[in-house]
Each structure stands twice: as structure tokens, then as C-alpha cells.
Amino acid sequence: MKDFLKQIFGSNADEDIISPVDTANAVRKSITVSGHVQGVGFRYFVRQTARALGVTGWVMNLNDGTVTMEAQCSPQVLEKFIEQLKKGNGFSKIVQLKSYDLKVVEGENKFGIKY
């Protein structure tokens, strides 16, 4: 049961570390997703997808029912990441995804959930 919960909700902090992205070739985006994205495990899906692709940053629910995040990686990986976000986790329904560019953060090596 513990392994199942670890797989669903994530792991301990030592296992959360992602190799920092080469900032010379990285991009960072602020992404806001609207639709049926809260109460369906969407933030956990985002975190697991980011970790699998080597994306750093964070994700958080907003009071208006949307989910916002910052994601940093290479432009090619970011494109894959956004495509996965648009598909969702099977429980979510994505209505709109908006993004804009941000300044790259040096040395970032994690993707976490903010509360």
C-alpha cells in the first residue's frame, strides 16, 4: 500500500531532485489551465509529468478554480509537456491553457506542488 501511495502522491524530497536545465538553452513559462482541473488529481499529474520529462518549476491551485504553474526546460521538452497538459489525466477536462514567457531561474532542480 505504501508503494502505491508513493506512486500516486509522489516520493520523498531526496527523490524529487531533477538535474538543473542548461539555462543557456532553457525557457520558462507561466502556464494557467482552466476547466475541470481541481479535485481530480491534476496537480499530481502535472508534477509526475514534469518529473518524467525533466521539467523544473512548480504547480498550484488558484481560488478561481484554475491551476497555475511555472515550468522550465528546453523548448522541445516544453512543447511535449504542454501537449501532455492539454490531454490531462483522464479525470480532468482542459478548457483553456494560457502561457507567457518568464525569466529563466538559475540552478532550479525540483518540480513541486505549492499550497
Backbone as ProteinMPNN parsed JSONL, in Angstrom:
{"seq_chain_A": "MKDFLKQIFGSNADEDIISPVDTANAVRKSITVSGHVQGVGFRYFVRQTARALGVTGWVMNLNDGTVTMEAQCSPQVLEKFIEQLKKGNGFSKIVQLKSYDLKVVEGENKFGIKY", "coords_chain_A": {"N_chain_A": [[0.827, -1.194, 0.0], [1.952, 1.244, 0.788], [3.852, 1.684, -1.247], [2.129, 2.02, -3.405], [0.737, 4.393, -2.694], [2.922, 6.109, -2.639], [3.584, 6.084, -5.317], [1.345, 7.32, -6.434], [1.082, 9.818, -5.027], [3.606, 10.869, -4.918], [7.088, 11.123, -3.988], [9.7, 11.004, -1.469], [11.668, 13.903, -0.439], [14.369, 13.584, -1.226], [14.236, 12.121, -3.559], [13.054, 13.83, -5.292], [14.671, 15.521, -6.712], [15.716, 17.003, -9.711], [17.865, 17.082, -12.486], [19.413, 20.192, -12.985], [18.35, 22.388, -15.582], [20.123, 23.284, -18.527], [20.684, 26.513, -18.519], [21.355, 28.2, -20.593], [20.103, 27.202, -22.797], [17.488, 27.061, -22.054], [13.96, 27.637, -21.455], [11.371, 29.386, -19.735], [8.091, 29.212, -18.626], [5.026, 30.673, -17.6], [2.115, 29.051, -16.873], [-1.338, 28.706, -17.146], [-4.124, 26.771, -16.476], [-7.442, 26.075, -17.274], [-10.734, 24.784, -16.592], [-12.102, 21.623, -15.743], [-10.186, 21.056, -13.375], [-9.484, 20.956, -10.733], [-9.542, 19.028, -7.753], [-9.319, 16.586, -8.941], [-6.898, 15.33, -9.083], [-5.123, 16.653, -10.712], [-2.905, 18.378, -10.22], [-1.037, 16.572, -9.173], [-0.715, 14.904, -11.348], [0.459, 16.767, -13.102], [2.864, 17.265, -11.734], [4.078, 14.691, -11.771], [4.301, 14.29, -14.526], [6.005, 16.4, -15.21], [8.318, 15.692, -13.776], [8.953, 13.273, -15.044], [9.677, 14.185, -17.558], [11.781, 15.839, -16.998], [11.375, 18.484, -16.295], [11.577, 21.514, -14.508], [10.203, 23.47, -11.768], [7.009, 24.523, -10.533], [3.608, 23.844, -9.358], [0.236, 24.927, -8.7], [-2.991, 25.236, -7.161], [-5.478, 27.726, -7.814], [-7.692, 30.148, -6.313], [-9.798, 30.735, -8.029], [-10.49, 28.43, -9.326], [-8.803, 27.58, -11.298], [-5.645, 26.133, -12.371], [-2.332, 26.97, -11.839], [1.054, 27.28, -12.962], [4.665, 27.227, -13.093], [7.05, 26.427, -15.455], [10.138, 25.059, -16.444], [12.511, 24.297, -18.895], [14.013, 22.781, -21.816], [13.079, 24.2, -25.013], [11.967, 22.227, -26.717], [11.245, 20.128, -24.981], [9.423, 21.498, -23.409], [7.354, 21.878, -25.204], [6.417, 19.216, -25.481], [5.623, 18.792, -22.834], [3.51, 20.663, -22.535], [1.708, 19.602, -24.398], [1.032, 17.213, -23.097], [-0.204, 18.297, -20.837], [-2.489, 19.413, -22.001], [-3.879, 17.119, -22.685], [-4.453, 16.046, -20.209], [-5.26, 14.112, -17.228], [-7.135, 12.099, -17.509], [-9.189, 12.296, -15.681], [-9.53, 14.948, -15.557], [-10.714, 17.886, -17.326], [-9.678, 19.838, -19.777], [-10.197, 23.113, -20.623], [-9.079, 25.537, -21.37], [-5.772, 26.706, -22.003], [-3.334, 28.884, -21.083], [-0.321, 30.679, -21.668], [2.727, 32.386, -20.857], [5.953, 33.923, -21.368], [8.667, 33.765, -19.056], [11.448, 34.872, -17.033], [14.327, 32.833, -16.975], [15.185, 30.689, -14.265], [18.051, 30.356, -12.452], [19.802, 27.379, -11.562], [17.623, 25.888, -10.57], [16.191, 22.868, -9.413], [14.011, 21.174, -8.991], [10.572, 20.04, -9.163], [7.686, 20.995, -7.814], [4.686, 20.891, -5.744], [2.795, 23.624, -4.824], [1.069, 24.992, -2.015]], "CA_chain_A": [[0.0, 0.0, 0.0], [2.843, 2.4, 0.874], [4.407, 1.914, -2.582], [1.039, 2.532, -4.236], [0.54, 5.796, -2.336], [4.117, 6.824, -3.073], [3.477, 6.218, -6.765], [0.274, 8.27, -6.725], [1.264, 11.145, -4.448], [4.982, 11.337, -5.011], [8.093, 10.488, -3.171], [10.319, 11.899, -0.5], [12.401, 15.038, -1.007], [15.613, 13.153, -1.851], [13.946, 11.6, -4.883], [12.409, 14.883, -6.074], [15.649, 16.36, -7.389], [15.845, 16.877, -11.157], [19.074, 17.772, -12.935], [19.097, 21.546, -13.466], [18.341, 22.588, -17.024], [21.143, 24.195, -19.043], [19.95, 27.778, -18.645], [21.661, 28.835, -21.881], [19.159, 26.665, -23.786], [16.205, 26.841, -21.379], [12.877, 28.614, -21.45], [10.487, 29.267, -18.58], [6.749, 29.711, -18.933], [3.917, 30.656, -16.658], [1.018, 28.361, -17.566], [-2.59, 28.62, -16.39], [-5.039, 25.818, -17.097], [-8.805, 26.168, -16.742], [-11.633, 23.68, -16.913], [-12.31, 20.774, -14.558], [-8.794, 20.738, -13.067], [-9.266, 20.864, -9.289], [-10.227, 17.911, -7.124], [-9.236, 15.414, -9.825], [-5.511, 14.878, -9.118], [-4.405, 17.282, -11.821], [-1.583, 18.862, -9.788], [-0.151, 15.407, -9.055], [-0.429, 14.525, -12.735], [1.413, 17.755, -13.622], [4.162, 17.022, -11.089], [4.652, 13.444, -12.28], [4.661, 14.52, -15.938], [7.195, 17.263, -15.201], [9.467, 14.896, -13.321], [9.283, 12.29, -16.089], [10.29, 14.886, -18.69], [12.918, 16.641, -16.55], [10.949, 19.884, -16.21], [11.614, 22.054, -13.156], [9.211, 24.508, -11.51], [6.004, 24.264, -9.506], [2.196, 23.902, -9.744], [-0.586, 25.353, -7.568], [-4.391, 25.591, -7.389], [-5.878, 29.098, -7.506], [-9.046, 30.252, -5.751], [-10.811, 30.85, -9.084], [-10.746, 27.118, -9.917], [-7.773, 27.247, -12.278], [-4.358, 25.646, -11.876], [-1.232, 27.724, -12.432], [2.362, 26.668, -12.766], [5.827, 27.707, -13.819], [7.782, 25.272, -15.969], [11.413, 25.437, -17.051], [13.177, 23.204, -19.584], [14.329, 23.161, -23.191], [11.859, 24.479, -25.777], [11.406, 20.981, -27.252], [10.601, 19.419, -23.873], [8.262, 22.29, -23.01], [6.285, 21.564, -26.162], [5.878, 17.904, -25.078], [4.969, 18.991, -21.544], [2.233, 21.344, -22.77], [0.817, 18.641, -25.068], [0.525, 16.313, -22.059], [-1.139, 19.064, -20.011], [-3.74, 19.551, -22.756], [-4.578, 15.826, -22.625], [-4.923, 15.847, -18.843], [-5.018, 12.828, -16.572], [-8.28, 11.206, -17.645], [-10.242, 12.776, -14.784], [-9.639, 16.384, -15.781], [-11.172, 18.348, -18.634], [-8.992, 21.092, -20.036], [-10.968, 24.007, -21.481], [-8.185, 26.563, -21.901], [-4.414, 26.763, -21.488], [-2.667, 30.141, -21.448], [1.056, 30.724, -21.18], [3.574, 33.504, -21.249], [7.361, 33.739, -21.058], [9.26, 34.298, -17.839], [12.901, 34.807, -16.971], [14.836, 31.537, -16.515], [15.697, 30.662, -12.894], [19.326, 29.633, -12.37], [20.015, 26.347, -10.555], [16.413, 25.22, -10.093], [16.348, 21.431, -9.617], [12.844, 20.443, -8.492], [9.229, 20.429, -9.57], [6.874, 20.712, -6.638], [3.323, 21.393, -5.606], [2.648, 24.685, -3.823], [-0.248, 25.019, -1.384]], "C_chain_A": [[0.872, 1.26, 0.0], [3.432, 2.723, -0.497], [3.363, 2.485, -3.522], [0.82, 4.014, -3.965], [1.724, 6.649, -2.766], [4.059, 7.073, -4.573], [2.435, 7.271, -7.143], [0.625, 9.685, -6.279], [2.697, 11.653, -4.462], [5.86, 10.685, -3.98], [8.681, 11.464, -2.173], [11.213, 12.921, -1.185], [13.685, 14.619, -1.709], [15.399, 12.67, -3.276], [13.333, 12.644, -5.804], [13.375, 15.68, -6.936], [15.763, 15.982, -8.862], [17.131, 17.599, -11.537], [18.697, 19.161, -13.438], [19.226, 21.637, -14.982], [19.483, 23.531, -17.39], [20.446, 25.519, -19.35], [20.244, 28.519, -19.945], [20.663, 28.404, -22.96], [17.758, 26.481, -23.211], [15.22, 27.97, -21.638], [12.058, 28.367, -20.19], [9.166, 29.905, -18.949], [5.891, 29.692, -17.682], [2.749, 30.07, -17.432], [-0.184, 28.323, -16.637], [-3.559, 27.758, -17.175], [-6.407, 25.975, -16.447], [-9.644, 25.023, -17.277], [-11.929, 22.926, -15.633], [-10.938, 20.242, -14.16], [-8.49, 20.722, -11.571], [-10.108, 19.727, -8.728], [-10.182, 16.632, -7.946], [-7.804, 14.888, -9.95], [-4.67, 15.522, -10.201], [-3.025, 17.786, -11.412], [-0.586, 17.714, -9.672], [0.242, 14.889, -10.433], [0.618, 15.47, -13.334], [2.8, 17.485, -13.047], [4.817, 15.765, -11.647], [5.094, 13.587, -13.731], [5.923, 15.354, -16.024], [8.427, 16.471, -14.816], [9.903, 13.899, -14.392], [10.017, 12.934, -17.262], [11.527, 15.701, -18.294], [12.635, 18.128, -16.504], [11.052, 20.316, -14.746], [10.552, 23.145, -13.022], [8.27, 24.126, -10.4], [4.599, 24.36, -10.097], [1.367, 24.218, -8.503], [-2.03, 25.606, -8.021], [-4.595, 27.062, -7.063], [-7.321, 29.107, -7.028], [-10.138, 30.324, -6.813], [-11.094, 29.525, -9.798], [-9.742, 26.706, -10.976], [-6.55, 26.663, -11.571], [-3.283, 26.441, -12.599], [0.078, 27.027, -12.129], [3.435, 27.479, -13.464], [6.624, 26.477, -14.194], [9.023, 25.751, -16.696], [12.091, 24.2, -17.626], [13.585, 23.69, -20.974], [13.033, 23.431, -23.95], [11.186, 23.206, -26.307], [10.662, 20.202, -26.168], [9.359, 20.173, -23.422], [7.079, 22.031, -23.935], [5.623, 20.231, -25.813], [5.083, 18.023, -23.781], [3.588, 19.61, -21.733], [1.247, 20.418, -23.474], [0.221, 17.663, -24.056], [-0.48, 17.027, -21.153], [-2.495, 19.172, -20.697], [-4.555, 18.264, -22.741], [-5.154, 15.569, -21.238], [-4.656, 14.442, -18.351], [-6.169, 11.839, -16.693], [-9.453, 11.597, -16.761], [-10.502, 14.261, -14.995], [-10.217, 16.666, -17.164], [-10.595, 19.742, -18.842], [-9.818, 21.904, -21.024], [-10.048, 25.031, -22.14], [-6.822, 26.456, -21.226], [-3.773, 28.04, -22.009], [-1.248, 30.1, -20.905], [1.737, 32.01, -21.618], [4.983, 33.266, -20.729], [7.745, 34.417, -19.756], [10.78, 34.237, -17.961], [13.312, 33.45, -16.391], [15.432, 31.686, -15.113], [16.953, 29.785, -12.861], [19.284, 28.571, -11.269], [18.785, 25.635, -10.031], [16.526, 23.728, -10.403], [15.195, 20.589, -9.089], [11.584, 20.891, -9.21], [8.325, 20.019, -8.429], [5.469, 21.277, -6.728], [3.333, 22.45, -4.515], [1.22, 24.654, -3.296], [-0.561, 26.406, -0.896]], "O_chain_A": [[0.572, 2.227, -0.701], [3.509, 3.89, -0.88], [3.674, 3.342, -4.349], [0.727, 4.808, -4.901], [1.547, 7.785, -3.208], [4.439, 8.145, -5.046], [2.643, 8.033, -8.088], [0.487, 10.638, -7.047], [2.952, 12.783, -4.044], [5.436, 9.822, -3.211], [8.225, 12.6, -2.047], [11.482, 12.812, -2.381], [14.062, 15.241, -2.702], [16.292, 12.798, -4.113], [13.113, 12.368, -6.983], [12.944, 16.44, -7.803], [15.888, 14.809, -9.213], [17.446, 18.635, -10.953], [17.764, 19.3, -14.23], [20.113, 21.027, -15.578], [19.777, 24.47, -16.65], [19.706, 25.626, -20.328], [19.463, 29.378, -20.356], [20.409, 29.141, -23.913], [16.926, 25.812, -23.822], [15.593, 29.09, -21.988], [12.058, 27.262, -19.648], [9.123, 30.999, -19.512], [6.017, 28.815, -16.828], [2.428, 30.538, -18.524], [-0.06, 27.949, -15.471], [-3.791, 27.971, -18.365], [-6.521, 26.006, -15.222], [-9.306, 24.385, -18.275], [-11.999, 23.522, -14.558], [-10.556, 19.135, -14.542], [-7.344, 20.496, -11.183], [-11.234, 19.492, -9.166], [-10.931, 15.694, -7.673], [-7.524, 14.08, -10.836], [-3.619, 14.998, -10.569], [-2.068, 17.641, -12.174], [0.581, 17.867, -10.032], [1.384, 14.488, -10.656], [1.553, 15.022, -13.998], [3.791, 17.476, -13.777], [6.007, 15.784, -11.963], [6.139, 13.067, -14.121], [6.815, 15.055, -16.818], [9.467, 16.574, -15.468], [11.098, 13.709, -14.614], [10.875, 12.309, -17.885], [12.243, 16.198, -19.163], [13.545, 18.943, -16.657], [10.658, 19.571, -13.848], [10.063, 23.678, -14.018], [8.671, 23.481, -9.432], [4.414, 24.887, -11.194], [1.732, 23.834, -7.391], [-2.266, 26.118, -9.115], [-3.965, 27.591, -6.148], [-8.08, 28.179, -7.307], [-11.292, 30.005, -6.526], [-11.852, 29.496, -10.767], [-9.82, 25.596, -11.502], [-6.441, 26.697, -10.345], [-3.314, 26.572, -13.823], [0.192, 26.277, -11.159], [3.145, 28.315, -14.321], [6.852, 25.593, -13.368], [8.98, 26.715, -17.46], [12.233, 23.185, -16.945], [13.505, 24.884, -21.265], [11.981, 22.927, -23.554], [9.958, 23.126, -26.339], [9.575, 19.679, -26.411], [8.348, 19.555, -23.087], [5.934, 21.974, -23.487], [4.396, 20.125, -25.844], [4.01, 17.436, -23.642], [2.609, 19.137, -21.157], [0.055, 20.451, -23.167], [-0.958, 17.321, -24.144], [-1.484, 16.44, -20.749], [-3.533, 19.037, -20.049], [-5.784, 18.308, -22.78], [-6.21, 14.951, -21.102], [-3.921, 13.678, -18.977], [-6.155, 10.813, -16.013], [-10.596, 11.259, -17.068], [-11.57, 14.767, -14.65], [-10.209, 15.809, -18.048], [-10.978, 20.697, -18.167], [-10.106, 21.443, -22.129], [-10.209, 25.355, -23.317], [-6.727, 26.155, -20.036], [-3.68, 28.255, -23.218], [-0.996, 29.56, -19.828], [1.366, 32.629, -22.616], [5.19, 32.511, -19.779], [7.232, 35.478, -19.4], [11.319, 33.624, -18.882], [12.711, 32.978, -15.426], [16.095, 32.678, -14.812], [16.902, 28.605, -13.207], [18.789, 28.831, -10.173], [18.906, 24.832, -9.106], [16.908, 23.35, -11.51], [15.382, 19.414, -8.772], [11.532, 21.976, -9.789], [8.209, 18.835, -8.112], [5.12, 22.023, -7.643], [3.819, 22.206, -3.411], [0.282, 24.334, -4.026], [-1.631, 26.635, -0.332]]}, "name": "protein", "num_of_chains": 1, "seq": "MKDFLKQIFGSNADEDIISPVDTANAVRKSITVSGHVQGVGFRYFVRQTARALGVTGWVMNLNDGTVTMEAQCSPQVLEKFIEQLKKGNGFSKIVQLKSYDLKVVEGENKFGIKY"}
